[in-house]
Amino acid sequence: MTRWLRCFWADEAVWFYFELDTDGCVIRPVELQEPGNKALTAASLAEWQEAQSDGRLADYECVYGLTAELPISEWEGHDPQWLSANEFEVVWSTARRQLQDRQRRHPS
């Protein structure tokens, strides 16, 4: 069963949003920097894997960031707030637009 959550890491002033598969592995991470909810990451594991096999992983990570490597249960210091699918999708789509717009304005 897919689940969605968010947690805030005060040390970095970053909100982490995660879509998790049944094993707790991150399918789609979103990172938003406070103040202002500036998108840092909005990656997709499926897209990341495709970019890796196509030899364009560096380009993908330049735009969308990195995917999480550990299941969420192995991360310390998180106090999760569970979200609905809709709540996650709003954050996901907003962050993706921000990152894509930033890439269009400042291509590498």
Helices and strands as residue ranges (DSSP letters): E 3-9, E 14-20, E 26-33, E 38-42, H 45-54, H 57-64, G 72-74, E 81-83, H 85-105
